[in-house]
Amino acid sequence: MAEESAFVDLGFARVDLDRRRRTGFPEVIFGPGKTPAEVAQIAAVILQREPVLLATRISREQFAAVQKEFPAAIFHERARCLTITREPLPKLRRSVGVVAAGTSDLPVAEEAAVTLEIFGNPIERVYDAGVAGLHRLLVETDRLRECAALIVVAGMEGALPSVVAGLVDKPVIAVPTSTGYGASFGGLAALLGMLNSCGSGVTVVNIDNGFGAAYAAATINRLIG
């Protein structure tokens, strides 16, 4: 692809049309800071080239602007994501597990799940399985062990990824969330707990970054085939 055709300059954004060739996945729109009209314009450029569109941290106003131009757009309210699928990306053989400690962690977990699905990954959801009731996790051990990789989302003290890592022989991607009371410091306590995990094979992404965890897990799954 010629360098001059690798992106489209909209003035406020340079839309990367070569992203999927280089990295395996199309460019994704990050909603905050963009006007509804800007999100719609970026979406239109991406969809000229790509069969799917994903936008994260999207407001209802931004979604409405995109849906006006593309009626097939879907708003995933809890995940705060927007997706459009004209033609699905190839489906991968192995599943990725998304484990959430509590219901309060579901916005981040669902951001991960929506990202994985639009990129062609089958999902195994295990929700409300935190360490306060460990039996809820243990009954799902067989399902977890069948997954290619696991995303584990938790706030509070962030202990769940360490527990999961002790049960499986798969990569565990830990996502700290900002869920918790005062001394959780907006997810910093969970982040530090996960970074200091005694469970081998735990990788940690930024606070509330369900998208980043899903992107990493999808890349791992593609390598496995």
Z-matrix of the N, CA and C atoms (Angstrom, degrees):
N
C 1 1.457
C 2 1.521 1 109.27
N 3 1.310 2 117.35 1 131.08
C 4 1.449 3 120.66 2 179.07
C 5 1.518 4 109.92 3 -64.94
N 6 1.340 5 115.79 4 145.37
C 7 1.455 6 120.23 5 -175.23
C 8 1.516 7 111.85 6 -60.15
N 9 1.376 8 116.13 7 -37.77
C 10 1.460 9 118.35 8 -176.57
C 11 1.523 10 112.77 9 -68.97
N 12 1.334 11 118.47 10 -18.43
C 13 1.461 12 121.17 11 179.96
C 14 1.522 13 112.74 12 -101.32
N 15 1.335 14 116.84 13 6.42
C 16 1.453 15 120.38 14 -175.70
C 17 1.515 16 113.08 15 -80.98
N 18 1.330 17 117.86 16 -11.95
C 19 1.459 18 120.57 17 175.49
C 20 1.526 19 109.06 18 -150.09
N 21 1.326 20 115.31 19 161.33
C 22 1.461 21 122.01 20 175.82
C 23 1.517 22 107.71 21 -116.23
N 24 1.329 23 116.50 22 125.39
C 25 1.460 24 122.21 23 -178.23
C 26 1.525 25 109.44 24 -91.94
N 27 1.339 26 115.81 25 111.24
C 28 1.460 27 121.05 26 178.69
C 29 1.523 28 112.34 27 -94.52
N 30 1.312 29 116.72 28 3.10
C 31 1.454 30 120.50 29 -176.78
C 32 1.510 31 111.88 30 92.64
N 33 1.324 32 116.94 31 -52.03
C 34 1.467 33 121.78 32 177.87
C 35 1.529 34 111.98 33 -96.27
N 36 1.332 35 117.34 34 -11.74
C 37 1.465 36 121.77 35 179.97
C 38 1.518 37 109.28 36 -155.23
N 39 1.325 38 115.85 37 143.65
C 40 1.459 39 121.98 38 171.95
C 41 1.528 40 107.35 39 -107.04
N 42 1.310 41 116.47 40 103.52
C 43 1.460 42 122.47 41 -171.99
C 44 1.523 43 109.17 42 -81.34
N 45 1.320 44 116.02 43 122.33
C 46 1.462 45 123.27 44 -174.95
C 47 1.528 46 109.96 45 -81.88
N 48 1.325 47 116.38 46 107.49
C 49 1.460 48 120.98 47 -179.67
C 50 1.524 49 112.76 48 -90.23
N 51 1.321 50 116.23 49 -5.10
C 52 1.465 51 121.44 50 -176.16
C 53 1.531 52 112.16 51 -104.86
N 54 1.333 53 116.10 52 5.10
C 55 1.468 54 120.42 53 -171.76
C 56 1.523 55 112.29 54 -61.55
N 57 1.334 56 117.29 55 -43.55
C 58 1.467 57 118.99 56 -175.65
C 59 1.527 58 111.78 57 -67.75
N 60 1.330 59 117.14 58 -35.98
C 61 1.464 60 119.26 59 178.32
C 62 1.527 61 110.53 60 -64.07
N 63 1.340 62 116.75 61 -38.91
C 64 1.457 63 120.22 62 -176.32
C 65 1.522 64 113.05 63 -79.74
N 66 1.332 65 116.51 64 -38.82
C 67 1.469 66 119.88 65 -169.09
C 68 1.521 67 114.60 66 -117.79
N 69 1.338 68 117.17 67 -12.82
C 70 1.458 69 119.89 68 179.61
C 71 1.510 70 114.75 69 100.86
N 72 1.364 71 116.98 70 -15.84
C 73 1.462 72 120.90 71 -178.42
C 74 1.528 73 109.97 72 -134.37
N 75 1.342 74 118.06 73 146.37
C 76 1.466 75 120.13 74 178.41
C 77 1.527 76 111.78 75 -66.47
N 78 1.336 77 115.08 76 164.67
C 79 1.463 78 119.44 77 174.19
C 80 1.520 79 109.70 78 -61.40
N 81 1.328 80 116.40 79 143.78
C 82 1.461 81 123.94 80 179.26
C 83 1.529 82 108.69 81 -113.27
N 84 1.321 83 116.43 82 138.29
C 85 1.469 84 121.25 83 -179.96
C 86 1.517 85 109.85 84 -87.01
N 87 1.336 86 117.02 85 129.13
C 88 1.459 87 123.16 86 173.30
C 89 1.528 88 107.10 87 -100.36
N 90 1.340 89 116.40 88 116.72
C 91 1.450 90 121.54 89 -168.73
C 92 1.519 91 118.25 90 -68.38
N 93 1.340 92 119.38 91 -43.45
C 94 1.468 93 119.44 92 -173.04
C 95 1.526 94 113.49 93 -56.40
N 96 1.347 95 114.78 94 137.62
C 97 1.450 96 120.89 95 179.06
C 98 1.505 97 114.79 96 88.40
N 99 1.332 98 117.04 97 -9.00
C 100 1.460 99 120.95 98 -179.58
C 101 1.525 100 109.72 99 -104.65
N 102 1.321 101 116.83 100 142.10
C 103 1.457 102 120.33 101 175.14
C 104 1.524 103 109.33 102 -74.70
N 105 1.338 104 117.62 103 159.68
C 106 1.467 105 119.16 104 176.04
C 107 1.525 106 112.93 105 -55.46
N 108 1.329 107 117.35 106 -40.01
C 109 1.466 108 120.31 107 179.59
C 110 1.523 109 111.43 108 -64.92
N 111 1.327 110 117.21 109 -38.11
C 112 1.459 111 120.63 110 179.14
C 113 1.523 112 111.29 111 -65.73
N 114 1.331 113 116.86 112 -42.41
C 115 1.470 114 120.08 113 177.88
C 116 1.526 115 110.02 114 -61.15
N 117 1.320 116 116.65 115 -42.65
C 118 1.466 117 120.41 116 -179.54
C 119 1.527 118 111.44 117 -64.51
N 120 1.328 119 117.19 118 -39.52
C 121 1.463 120 120.35 119 179.29
C 122 1.530 121 111.63 120 -67.29
N 123 1.314 122 116.33 121 -42.45
C 124 1.466 123 119.48 122 178.04
C 125 1.522 124 110.07 123 -63.54
N 126 1.332 125 116.18 124 -43.06
C 127 1.462 126 120.52 125 179.18
C 128 1.525 127 111.15 126 -58.93
N 129 1.326 128 116.80 127 -41.82
C 130 1.463 129 120.57 128 -178.60
C 131 1.523 130 111.13 129 -62.73
N 132 1.325 131 117.20 130 -39.19
C 133 1.462 132 120.62 131 179.76
C 134 1.527 133 110.56 132 -67.64
N 135 1.326 134 116.55 133 -46.00
C 136 1.465 135 119.79 134 -179.89
C 137 1.528 136 110.95 135 -60.05
N 138 1.331 137 116.46 136 -42.60
C 139 1.460 138 120.20 137 -175.67
C 140 1.529 139 113.14 138 -73.91
N 141 1.322 140 117.58 139 -11.85
C 142 1.459 141 119.46 140 171.54
C 143 1.528 142 111.06 141 -68.13
N 144 1.326 143 115.99 142 -23.79
C 145 1.464 144 120.77 143 -174.54
C 146 1.529 145 112.95 144 -116.33
N 147 1.335 146 117.01 145 -31.37
C 148 1.461 147 120.40 146 -169.54
C 149 1.524 148 111.90 147 -110.08
N 150 1.359 149 116.84 148 151.00
C 151 1.464 150 120.16 149 -179.64
C 152 1.527 151 113.84 150 -82.09
N 153 1.351 152 117.14 151 -15.50
C 154 1.459 153 120.78 152 -179.38
C 155 1.527 154 109.62 153 -135.12
N 156 1.326 155 114.77 154 157.59
C 157 1.467 156 121.43 155 176.09
C 158 1.517 157 109.08 156 -135.88
N 159 1.327 158 115.50 157 136.42
C 160 1.458 159 122.01 158 172.80
C 161 1.522 160 108.41 159 -129.29
N 162 1.326 161 115.48 160 132.16
C 163 1.466 162 121.55 161 172.46
C 164 1.529 163 107.51 162 -129.57
N 165 1.329 164 116.79 163 134.12
C 166 1.461 165 121.21 164 -177.17
C 167 1.527 166 111.21 165 -112.00
N 168 1.338 167 114.72 166 158.26
C 169 1.476 168 123.29 167 -179.66
C 170 1.536 169 110.73 168 53.32
N 171 1.305 170 113.33 169 50.58
C 172 1.464 171 121.94 170 -174.78
C 173 1.531 172 110.30 171 -97.00
N 174 1.333 173 115.95 172 138.32
C 175 1.465 174 121.56 173 175.22
C 176 1.526 175 109.24 174 -88.53
N 177 1.330 176 115.73 175 166.16
C 178 1.470 177 119.56 176 177.63
C 179 1.525 178 111.01 177 -64.16
N 180 1.327 179 116.74 178 -34.69
C 181 1.465 180 120.08 179 179.02
C 182 1.531 181 110.77 180 -65.60
N 183 1.307 182 116.94 181 -41.28
C 184 1.462 183 120.39 182 177.00
C 185 1.524 184 110.86 183 -64.95
N 186 1.324 185 115.81 184 -42.69
C 187 1.465 186 119.53 185 178.33
C 188 1.526 187 111.05 186 -60.51
N 189 1.345 188 117.19 187 -43.37
C 190 1.462 189 120.77 188 -178.25
C 191 1.521 190 111.03 189 -60.68
N 192 1.331 191 116.82 190 -37.73
C 193 1.467 192 120.28 191 179.74
C 194 1.526 193 110.97 192 -66.38
N 195 1.318 194 116.56 193 -38.79
C 196 1.468 195 120.10 194 178.96
C 197 1.527 196 110.47 195 -72.42
N 198 1.321 197 116.79 196 -43.66
C 199 1.465 198 120.19 197 -178.37
C 200 1.526 199 111.91 198 -62.75
N 201 1.322 200 117.14 199 -30.45
C 202 1.471 201 120.57 200 177.80
C 203 1.525 202 110.67 201 -60.15
N 204 1.333 203 116.41 202 -36.96
C 205 1.463 204 121.17 203 179.86
C 206 1.527 205 112.22 204 -89.58
N 207 1.339 206 115.46 205 -29.20
C 208 1.469 207 120.83 206 -176.53
C 209 1.532 208 108.83 207 -132.56
N 210 1.326 209 117.47 208 89.15
C 211 1.471 210 121.12 209 -175.15
C 212 1.524 211 114.18 210 -59.15
N 213 1.329 212 117.76 211 -20.60
C 214 1.469 213 120.43 212 -179.63
C 215 1.523 214 112.95 213 -77.61
N 216 1.318 215 117.41 214 -2.72
C 217 1.463 216 120.87 215 -179.01
C 218 1.528 217 111.04 216 -61.90
N 219 1.321 218 115.69 217 140.22
C 220 1.477 219 122.49 218 179.27
C 221 1.528 220 108.55 219 -117.55
N 222 1.324 221 115.91 220 132.85
C 223 1.458 222 121.40 221 176.55
C 224 1.522 223 108.89 222 -102.79
N 225 1.320 224 116.10 223 118.26
C 226 1.460 225 122.06 224 177.75
C 227 1.535 226 106.90 225 -95.65
N 228 1.327 227 115.01 226 95.43
C 229 1.466 228 119.96 227 -166.61
C 230 1.520 229 113.17 228 -61.39
N 231 1.321 230 116.78 229 -48.90
C 232 1.469 231 118.56 230 -177.33
C 233 1.533 232 110.85 231 -66.01
N 234 1.312 233 117.01 232 -37.26
C 235 1.463 234 121.59 233 -179.91
C 236 1.525 235 112.26 234 -78.32
N 237 1.322 236 116.94 235 -17.22
C 238 1.470 237 123.19 236 -175.94
C 239 1.525 238 110.67 237 60.22
N 240 1.320 239 115.34 238 39.16
C 241 1.460 240 121.90 239 -178.20
C 242 1.522 241 110.77 240 -121.87
N 243 1.310 242 114.80 241 156.98
C 244 1.452 243 123.89 242 174.70
C 245 1.517 244 107.51 243 -123.08
N 246 1.322 245 116.60 244 134.89
C 247 1.464 246 120.15 245 176.47
C 248 1.522 247 110.40 246 -132.79
N 249 1.329 248 114.74 247 148.93
C 250 1.460 249 122.42 248 170.21
C 251 1.524 250 106.59 249 -135.77
N 252 1.317 251 115.94 250 128.59
C 253 1.470 252 120.46 251 178.58
C 254 1.513 253 108.81 252 -123.15
N 255 1.323 254 115.96 253 108.84
C 256 1.463 255 120.74 254 173.91
C 257 1.523 256 110.22 255 -88.00
N 258 1.314 257 114.66 256 -40.62
C 259 1.461 258 121.53 257 174.90
C 260 1.522 259 106.67 258 -146.45
N 261 1.329 260 119.21 259 121.94
C 262 1.471 261 120.18 260 -175.56
C 263 1.521 262 111.94 261 -61.24
N 264 1.327 263 115.60 262 145.98
C 265 1.458 264 119.90 263 171.13
C 266 1.531 265 108.49 264 -68.56
N 267 1.322 266 118.17 265 156.59
C 268 1.469 267 120.32 266 -178.78
C 269 1.530 268 111.71 267 -53.55
N 270 1.327 269 115.20 268 135.32
C 271 1.458 270 120.81 269 -178.43
C 272 1.532 271 109.96 270 -78.76
N 273 1.318 272 115.58 271 129.70
C 274 1.453 273 119.96 272 177.10
C 275 1.526 274 110.45 273 -81.26
N 276 1.316 275 115.82 274 156.33
C 277 1.472 276 121.15 275 -173.07
C 278 1.527 277 112.17 276 -76.17
N 279 1.340 278 117.32 277 -40.49
C 280 1.458 279 121.66 278 -173.55
C 281 1.529 280 111.16 279 -94.98
N 282 1.319 281 114.92 280 151.77
C 283 1.463 282 121.28 281 177.94
C 284 1.521 283 111.19 282 -88.98
N 285 1.319 284 115.12 283 156.61
C 286 1.463 285 122.64 284 169.40
C 287 1.525 286 107.74 285 -113.55
N 288 1.317 287 116.91 286 131.66
C 289 1.451 288 120.99 287 178.95
C 290 1.512 289 111.45 288 -87.55
N 291 1.320 290 116.19 289 138.45
C 292 1.463 291 121.95 290 173.46
C 293 1.525 292 106.83 291 -120.45
N 294 1.321 293 115.33 292 112.53
C 295 1.465 294 122.06 293 -175.61
C 296 1.523 295 108.38 294 -112.53
N 297 1.319 296 116.56 295 127.77
C 298 1.462 297 121.13 296 178.81
C 299 1.517 298 109.89 297 -118.91
N 300 1.326 299 115.99 298 135.63
C 301 1.460 300 120.37 299 -178.44
C 302 1.517 301 111.45 300 -67.01
N 303 1.330 302 117.72 301 -45.88
C 304 1.458 303 120.89 302 -177.39
C 305 1.513 304 111.56 303 -141.78
N 306 1.327 305 115.83 304 168.37
C 307 1.455 306 121.09 305 179.54
C 308 1.522 307 111.21 306 -62.17
N 309 1.331 308 117.86 307 -30.65
C 310 1.464 309 121.06 308 178.55
C 311 1.521 310 112.60 309 -66.02
N 312 1.322 311 116.99 310 -17.88
C 313 1.465 312 121.36 311 178.94
C 314 1.527 313 113.06 312 -89.10
N 315 1.328 314 117.51 313 -1.66
C 316 1.461 315 120.37 314 -172.51
C 317 1.530 316 114.97 315 -65.61
N 318 1.336 317 121.03 316 -32.97
C 319 1.476 318 117.02 317 176.30
C 320 1.526 319 112.81 318 -56.55
N 321 1.320 320 117.80 319 -39.93
C 322 1.460 321 121.46 320 178.92
C 323 1.520 322 110.36 321 -74.08
N 324 1.331 323 117.07 322 -42.04
C 325 1.460 324 120.54 323 178.84
C 326 1.522 325 111.60 324 -62.59
N 327 1.324 326 116.40 325 -40.37
C 328 1.467 327 119.60 326 -179.58
C 329 1.525 328 111.87 327 -72.09
N 330 1.329 329 117.61 328 -31.46
C 331 1.469 330 119.40 329 172.51
C 332 1.520 331 109.73 330 -59.26
N 333 1.325 332 116.24 331 -42.42
C 334 1.465 333 120.60 332 176.83
C 335 1.522 334 110.70 333 -64.24
N 336 1.325 335 117.59 334 -45.35
C 337 1.464 336 121.39 335 -176.64
C 338 1.524 337 111.84 336 -64.24
N 339 1.325 338 117.17 337 -44.05
C 340 1.470 339 120.77 338 179.67
C 341 1.524 340 110.22 339 -63.43
N 342 1.327 341 117.08 340 -40.99
C 343 1.459 342 121.47 341 178.25
C 344 1.520 343 110.58 342 -61.81
N 345 1.319 344 116.40 343 -47.03
C 346 1.463 345 120.38 344 179.53
C 347 1.522 346 111.50 345 -60.02
N 348 1.303 347 117.32 346 -43.81
C 349 1.461 348 121.40 347 -175.92
C 350 1.526 349 111.88 348 -66.42
N 351 1.334 350 117.79 349 -42.70
C 352 1.463 351 119.85 350 -179.01
C 353 1.526 352 110.88 351 -66.93
N 354 1.355 353 116.18 352 -24.82
C 355 1.464 354 120.91 353 178.28
C 356 1.523 355 113.00 354 -92.18
N 357 1.339 356 117.26 355 10.24
C 358 1.455 357 120.65 356 170.42
C 359 1.512 358 116.69 357 92.62
N 360 1.327 359 117.63 358 16.91
C 361 1.466 360 120.99 359 -177.85
C 362 1.528 361 111.83 360 -100.75
N 363 1.328 362 118.70 361 124.65
C 364 1.466 363 119.93 362 168.77
C 365 1.534 364 109.71 363 -62.31
N 366 1.326 365 116.65 364 148.38
C 367 1.467 366 121.82 365 -173.36
C 368 1.523 367 110.74 366 -119.94
N 369 1.330 368 115.57 367 141.16
C 370 1.467 369 122.24 368 165.34
C 371 1.526 370 106.90 369 -116.54
N 372 1.309 371 116.79 370 110.46
C 373 1.461 372 121.03 371 179.38
C 374 1.524 373 110.09 372 -92.66
N 375 1.327 374 116.60 373 130.55
C 376 1.469 375 122.82 374 173.04
C 377 1.529 376 105.94 375 -130.65
N 378 1.332 377 115.75 376 102.40
C 379 1.457 378 120.53 377 -172.23
C 380 1.536 379 111.65 378 -113.12
N 381 1.316 380 114.54 379 153.26
C 382 1.463 381 123.63 380 -178.73
C 383 1.526 382 110.50 381 56.66
N 384 1.322 383 115.05 382 56.53
C 385 1.468 384 121.57 383 -175.93
C 386 1.533 385 110.30 384 -128.28
N 387 1.321 386 116.25 385 39.14
C 388 1.458 387 120.91 386 -176.11
C 389 1.517 388 114.08 387 -74.44
N 390 1.333 389 115.77 388 172.93
C 391 1.457 390 121.61 389 -172.45
C 392 1.525 391 113.15 390 -70.63
N 393 1.319 392 118.53 391 -14.75
C 394 1.469 393 120.00 392 177.25
C 395 1.529 394 111.72 393 -67.55
N 396 1.323 395 116.53 394 -19.62
C 397 1.465 396 122.27 395 175.32
C 398 1.507 397 108.62 396 -140.03
N 399 1.317 398 116.92 397 71.97
C 400 1.461 399 122.42 398 -168.71
C 401 1.529 400 112.95 399 -61.40
N 402 1.320 401 117.67 400 -26.61
C 403 1.463 402 120.58 401 179.65
C 404 1.526 403 111.63 402 -59.70
N 405 1.351 404 117.15 403 -26.94
C 406 1.471 405 121.00 404 179.20
C 407 1.524 406 111.32 405 -67.39
N 408 1.323 407 116.20 406 -29.12
C 409 1.463 408 120.95 407 176.66
C 410 1.525 409 111.50 408 -82.49
N 411 1.315 410 116.57 409 -42.64
C 412 1.459 411 120.71 410 -173.16
C 413 1.526 412 112.69 411 -62.66
N 414 1.337 413 117.09 412 -31.28
C 415 1.467 414 118.97 413 179.08
C 416 1.535 415 111.66 414 -70.63
N 417 1.332 416 117.15 415 -12.53
C 418 1.468 417 121.31 416 -179.91
C 419 1.527 418 112.66 417 -102.08
N 420 1.331 419 117.10 418 8.65
C 421 1.471 420 120.21 419 -173.53
C 422 1.526 421 112.40 420 -57.46
N 423 1.303 422 118.84 421 -43.36
C 424 1.463 423 121.01 422 -178.85
C 425 1.519 424 111.41 423 -61.89
N 426 1.323 425 117.35 424 -41.76
C 427 1.467 426 120.70 425 177.59
C 428 1.519 427 111.07 426 -62.02
N 429 1.322 428 116.41 427 -42.76
C 430 1.460 429 120.48 428 -178.29
C 431 1.521 430 111.15 429 -64.07
N 432 1.312 431 116.59 430 -38.45
C 433 1.465 432 120.54 431 -177.07
C 434 1.523 433 113.06 432 -70.12
N 435 1.325 434 117.37 433 -17.42
C 436 1.463 435 121.19 434 178.10
C 437 1.523 436 112.72 435 -83.34
N 438 1.316 437 117.63 436 -11.53
C 439 1.467 438 121.43 437 -175.80
C 440 1.526 439 111.29 438 -80.70
N 441 1.332 440 115.57 439 152.95
C 442 1.471 441 121.41 440 177.37
C 443 1.514 442 111.31 441 -74.12
N 444 1.324 443 116.71 442 -33.56
C 445 1.463 444 123.12 443 178.99
C 446 1.518 445 107.28 444 -157.06
N 447 1.322 446 115.46 445 162.66
C 448 1.468 447 120.31 446 -177.15
C 449 1.522 448 110.35 447 -131.25
N 450 1.319 449 114.95 448 132.67
C 451 1.465 450 121.82 449 171.03
C 452 1.521 451 106.62 450 -103.67
N 453 1.333 452 116.52 451 125.43
C 454 1.463 453 120.85 452 -176.69
C 455 1.523 454 108.37 453 -121.11
N 456 1.325 455 115.33 454 118.78
C 457 1.458 456 122.63 455 -171.67
C 458 1.528 457 109.23 456 -111.55
N 459 1.333 458 117.14 457 126.40
C 460 1.466 459 119.95 458 -178.37
C 461 1.523 460 110.55 459 -156.38
N 462 1.322 461 114.21 460 146.13
C 463 1.462 462 121.04 461 172.37
C 464 1.522 463 109.36 462 -108.42
N 465 1.332 464 116.23 463 -143.44
C 466 1.471 465 121.74 464 -179.03
C 467 1.530 466 110.86 465 49.89
N 468 1.343 467 117.86 466 -119.83
C 469 1.468 468 120.94 467 -178.34
C 470 1.533 469 112.36 468 -89.57
N 471 1.331 470 117.22 469 -8.77
C 472 1.465 471 121.12 470 173.37
C 473 1.516 472 114.78 471 70.25
N 474 1.331 473 118.31 472 34.38
C 475 1.466 474 120.82 473 -174.00
C 476 1.528 475 114.15 474 -82.88
N 477 1.324 476 117.38 475 -20.67
C 478 1.471 477 120.15 476 -169.24
C 479 1.533 478 114.53 477 -59.26
N 480 1.333 479 120.99 478 -41.89
C 481 1.469 480 118.96 479 -179.87
C 482 1.523 481 113.97 480 -58.38
N 483 1.327 482 117.56 481 -35.67
C 484 1.465 483 120.45 482 178.24
C 485 1.521 484 110.87 483 -63.87
N 486 1.321 485 116.03 484 -39.80
C 487 1.462 486 120.39 485 179.56
C 488 1.526 487 110.01 486 -65.94
N 489 1.334 488 116.55 487 -46.60
C 490 1.463 489 120.47 488 -179.53
C 491 1.523 490 110.51 489 -61.63
N 492 1.328 491 117.05 490 -41.64
C 493 1.461 492 120.85 491 -179.03
C 494 1.523 493 112.09 492 -61.55
N 495 1.327 494 117.19 493 -26.56
C 496 1.455 495 120.74 494 177.50
C 497 1.508 496 114.34 495 -81.30
N 498 1.331 497 116.35 496 -3.43
C 499 1.473 498 120.96 497 -177.46
C 500 1.521 499 113.44 498 -109.90
N 501 1.333 500 117.85 499 -17.10
C 502 1.467 501 120.53 500 -171.13
C 503 1.531 502 110.96 501 -130.52
N 504 1.333 503 115.42 502 161.45
C 505 1.467 504 121.08 503 176.74
C 506 1.521 505 110.77 504 -109.62
N 507 1.335 506 116.85 505 32.57
C 508 1.456 507 123.81 506 -178.08
C 509 1.527 508 110.45 507 -117.93
N 510 1.342 509 117.77 508 159.84
C 511 1.462 510 119.78 509 175.66
C 512 1.527 511 111.10 510 -60.78
N 513 1.313 512 116.60 511 136.86
C 514 1.460 513 123.00 512 177.58
C 515 1.525 514 108.24 513 -116.71
N 516 1.326 515 115.69 514 120.43
C 517 1.459 516 121.61 515 178.16
C 518 1.517 517 107.79 516 -106.82
N 519 1.315 518 115.91 517 114.12
C 520 1.464 519 121.96 518 -174.56
C 521 1.525 520 110.33 519 -92.85
N 522 1.339 521 114.94 520 136.42
C 523 1.461 522 120.89 521 178.00
C 524 1.525 523 109.12 522 -123.25
N 525 1.324 524 118.65 523 107.47
C 526 1.465 525 119.69 524 174.53
C 527 1.527 526 109.76 525 -74.75
N 528 1.317 527 116.38 526 140.98
C 529 1.461 528 119.40 527 176.79
C 530 1.521 529 109.99 528 -114.02
N 531 1.310 530 114.73 529 163.68
C 532 1.466 531 121.06 530 -179.77
C 533 1.522 532 112.39 531 -82.46
N 534 1.329 533 116.84 532 11.58
C 535 1.460 534 121.67 533 177.97
C 536 1.525 535 110.62 534 -72.32
N 537 1.331 536 117.08 535 131.23
C 538 1.457 537 119.73 536 176.24
C 539 1.513 538 111.85 537 148.74
N 540 1.322 539 115.07 538 174.48
C 541 1.462 540 121.71 539 179.36
C 542 1.530 541 109.72 540 -88.49
N 543 1.318 542 116.48 541 -173.72
C 544 1.457 543 123.28 542 -169.09
C 545 1.512 544 116.73 543 -46.10
N 546 1.333 545 117.47 544 -50.99
C 547 1.463 546 120.34 545 -175.52
C 548 1.523 547 113.06 546 -75.06
N 549 1.324 548 117.23 547 -0.50
C 550 1.470 549 118.58 548 172.20
C 551 1.530 550 110.83 549 -75.06
N 552 1.352 551 115.74 550 -15.90
C 553 1.464 552 121.68 551 176.43
C 554 1.532 553 112.49 552 50.79
N 555 1.349 554 114.46 553 47.22
C 556 1.461 555 119.32 554 174.54
C 557 1.512 556 114.37 555 63.34
N 558 1.329 557 117.24 556 28.86
C 559 1.460 558 121.46 557 178.02
C 560 1.513 559 113.81 558 104.54
N 561 1.343 560 117.49 559 -6.93
C 562 1.462 561 119.99 560 -178.82
C 563 1.526 562 111.21 561 -65.86
N 564 1.317 563 117.45 562 -37.41
C 565 1.470 564 120.12 563 179.15
C 566 1.524 565 110.53 564 -62.76
N 567 1.333 566 116.59 565 -44.62
C 568 1.465 567 120.18 566 178.30
C 569 1.527 568 110.99 567 -65.17
N 570 1.325 569 117.13 568 -40.58
C 571 1.460 570 121.19 569 179.10
C 572 1.524 571 110.70 570 -59.86
N 573 1.334 572 117.17 571 -47.95
C 574 1.463 573 120.34 572 -178.75
C 575 1.524 574 111.04 573 -66.54
N 576 1.337 575 116.77 574 -37.98
C 577 1.456 576 119.81 575 177.14
C 578 1.522 577 111.76 576 -61.54
N 579 1.320 578 116.86 577 -42.29
C 580 1.464 579 120.89 578 -179.49
C 581 1.529 580 111.40 579 -70.35
N 582 1.320 581 117.11 580 -38.49
C 583 1.466 582 119.90 581 177.42
C 584 1.519 583 112.05 582 -64.09
N 585 1.325 584 115.95 583 -26.49
C 586 1.465 585 121.25 584 179.57
C 587 1.519 586 112.45 585 -101.40
N 588 1.335 587 116.73 586 21.84
C 589 1.458 588 121.57 587 -177.36
C 590 1.528 589 111.62 588 -58.54
N 591 1.338 590 115.25 589 138.91
C 592 1.459 591 120.02 590 173.34
C 593 1.526 592 111.09 591 -86.95
N 594 1.331 593 117.33 592 -3.99
C 595 1.462 594 121.03 593 177.84
C 596 1.512 595 110.06 594 -82.36
N 597 1.305 596 116.91 595 124.79
C 598 1.467 597 120.64 596 -179.54
C 599 1.526 598 110.50 597 -69.59
N 600 1.327 599 115.77 598 144.26
C 601 1.456 600 120.37 599 175.81
C 602 1.506 601 115.21 600 84.82
N 603 1.342 602 117.94 601 12.71
C 604 1.466 603 120.68 602 178.84
C 605 1.527 604 109.35 603 -90.48
N 606 1.322 605 116.13 604 124.27
C 607 1.459 606 123.36 605 173.97
C 608 1.524 607 107.58 606 -110.68
N 609 1.320 608 116.91 607 142.55
C 610 1.464 609 120.95 608 -173.13
C 611 1.523 610 110.53 609 -120.46
N 612 1.335 611 116.63 610 135.17
C 613 1.461 612 121.84 611 173.37
C 614 1.531 613 108.93 612 -106.32
N 615 1.304 614 115.93 613 -178.96
C 616 1.460 615 121.24 614 -175.26
C 617 1.534 616 111.94 615 -70.38
N 618 1.311 617 115.71 616 164.76
C 619 1.463 618 122.51 617 -179.02
C 620 1.532 619 110.17 618 -59.26
N 621 1.324 620 115.69 619 129.61
C 622 1.467 621 124.06 620 177.48
C 623 1.529 622 113.97 621 65.18
N 624 1.332 623 118.33 622 15.24
C 625 1.460 624 120.79 623 -174.79
C 626 1.530 625 111.47 624 -92.32
N 627 1.325 626 115.74 625 68.45
C 628 1.454 627 119.82 626 176.98
C 629 1.512 628 112.35 627 -63.18
N 630 1.329 629 116.74 628 -36.48
C 631 1.470 630 120.47 629 178.44
C 632 1.522 631 111.28 630 -61.05
N 633 1.326 632 117.33 631 -47.33
C 634 1.461 633 120.54 632 -178.51
C 635 1.518 634 112.33 633 -61.91
N 636 1.330 635 116.24 634 -39.66
C 637 1.461 636 119.94 635 177.66
C 638 1.521 637 110.71 636 -64.29
N 639 1.332 638 116.50 637 -42.21
C 640 1.468 639 120.41 638 -179.35
C 641 1.522 640 111.42 639 -66.25
N 642 1.317 641 116.78 640 -39.29
C 643 1.463 642 119.94 641 179.23
C 644 1.528 643 110.38 642 -61.81
N 645 1.337 644 115.92 643 -43.19
C 646 1.461 645 119.85 644 178.70
C 647 1.528 646 110.76 645 -65.02
N 648 1.329 647 117.00 646 -44.52
C 649 1.463 648 120.39 647 -179.39
C 650 1.527 649 111.67 648 -64.81
N 651 1.338 650 116.66 649 -38.37
C 652 1.461 651 120.38 650 178.14
C 653 1.533 652 111.18 651 -64.58
N 654 1.321 653 116.07 652 -37.57
C 655 1.466 654 120.19 653 177.45
C 656 1.522 655 111.07 654 -65.70
N 657 1.335 656 116.47 655 -42.47
C 658 1.473 657 120.67 656 175.86
C 659 1.533 658 109.98 657 -60.10
N 660 1.312 659 117.11 658 -44.21
C 661 1.461 660 121.12 659 -177.39
C 662 1.525 661 111.29 660 -65.23
N 663 1.318 662 116.76 661 -36.49
C 664 1.465 663 120.02 662 177.05
C 665 1.523 664 111.40 663 -64.75
N 666 1.326 665 116.54 664 -37.35
C 667 1.471 666 120.44 665 179.33
C 668 1.529 667 111.04 666 -65.78
N 669 1.329 668 115.36 667 -38.00
C 670 1.466 669 120.49 668 179.04
C 671 1.523 670 110.76 669 -68.53
N 672 1.349 671 114.44 670 -34.44
C 673 1.479 672 119.36 671 -179.30
C 674 1.475 673 109.34 672 87.68
